[in-house]
Amino acid sequence: MNYFSVLITLLRDRKDFIDEVRQGTRLNSKITSLLISSSILFAIYGAVIGAFAGPLQALSSAVKLPALYLITLIICLPTLYFFNIIFGSKLTLRQHFVVLLGAAAIISILLFSFAPVTLFFLATIDNYQFFKLLNVIIFGITGFLGINFLYHGLQALSHQDSPGQATRTQILQSWLILYAFVGSQLGWTLRPFFGAPGQPFELFRDMQGNFYLNVIQSIVEVLGLR
Amino acid sequence: MNYFTVLITLLRDRENFVQEIHHQARLKTKITALLISSSIFLAIYGGIIGAFASPLQVFASAIKLPALYLITLIICLPTLYFFNAFFGSKQTIGQNLALLLTAISITAVLLFSFAPVTLFFLITIRNYQFFILLNVLIFALTGFIGISYLYQIMRPESEQLELASVPLMEHQAEHDFVVVDADQKPKKSHKNLAPEVKTRTNILRFWLGLYAFVGCQLAWTLRPFFGAPGQAFELFRPREGNFYLSVIQSLIEILMN
């Protein structure tokens, strides 16, 4: 239960969390607890969305959802770190890692808070497109809040008025775009998370189409325009 | 009968009651009492609207109506709690639950107070459509009062004012004649509110939207509450689509023709 208390502290007092990261206090224990608790919460939400299709899908989504967030994070971490180092940041790799993990943890706990709502609509509405759109909205809101924390957290950390601050802000902004880009592509690659109705269980789908086109198609179908 | 004294305390002295919740005084007693008494009131009103169709429907509706309000509450509670915590609220989940139950209890008491009226029309006018319209009005009115009360007590300003025990008297004297308009009073008097407080007010609005969203769908799932005339008793109707789809579809039908 200690792991979750770190998570709630992070959620409530983000400023204190950032301060502790700046001073480098107990970074290792923070990494462990954030990693474990966010994986568990992601796995719970993954299981809920996978339950739409069946128990097998629930199991595979419970593994895939934590993997999605954490792999994206690890893929993009070196880019951010080295670019920041080049432009005069004094933060260590581990400090970067903790802040990124913190953002993922915030997303996980907010997703978890939507789990009852998702479960309810799963139980009452048997509509694949509606369920998918609902989840796009939920993932959108939670992702936005997590990224928001990441942005302000890293800004606050690098705020020792060293030269190159303006450049580092720009780096951070372009990095966020890279992060979203990698994340949505990875999300697309790891499909299916929901499992389309009437299809047998499959671990991964053939690669085809793209994320944004699919969202537009869902909207069109739900509104009954086609 | 201790439960009803808690409820009467709530009705008589709401400010004090909310303040006690903010200070976490006897939270568990309050939650239990509100839960039980609001369930009973809602069950009574549910029984009355079910009485339109048949005795079996009375039982079904008496269980369904409390379930509708309380399940919606439980489904939406975690979202509110975690989002508020994210934006700096210090409230525990128990306090959140107690505040939400307060609003539901007020709705329940108001519904209960309409019970004789509904019963009277049920006996004197045997018209299904009229009865439904009457109840739409009653549910809308009581729901609106409950929700606006919830909005007032859940706003972060109220939490901060209560905890800091800022002397409110001056403001009240200034705005003596707009007491009803409590919504705008603190906004005017605290212009330098932290941006987080504004965000939390927005979260509360967003959450009320979510609450309505879930509530509509749950009500759709739990149908029938009234039981249409000339139909045999059924516990639940076969699930046909969902609330929003049917609303959108009927809108499209109206617009297309």
Interface residues (C-beta under 8 A of the other chain):
Chain A: I8 L11 R12 I106 I109 L110 F112 S113 F114 A115 P116 V117 F120 F121 T124 I125 D126 N127 F130 L145 V222 L223 G224
Chain B: I74 I75 C76 L77 P78 T79 Y81 F82 F83 A85 F86 G88 K90 L210 V214 Q217 L218 W220 T221 R239 G241 N242 Y244 L245 I248 Q249 I252
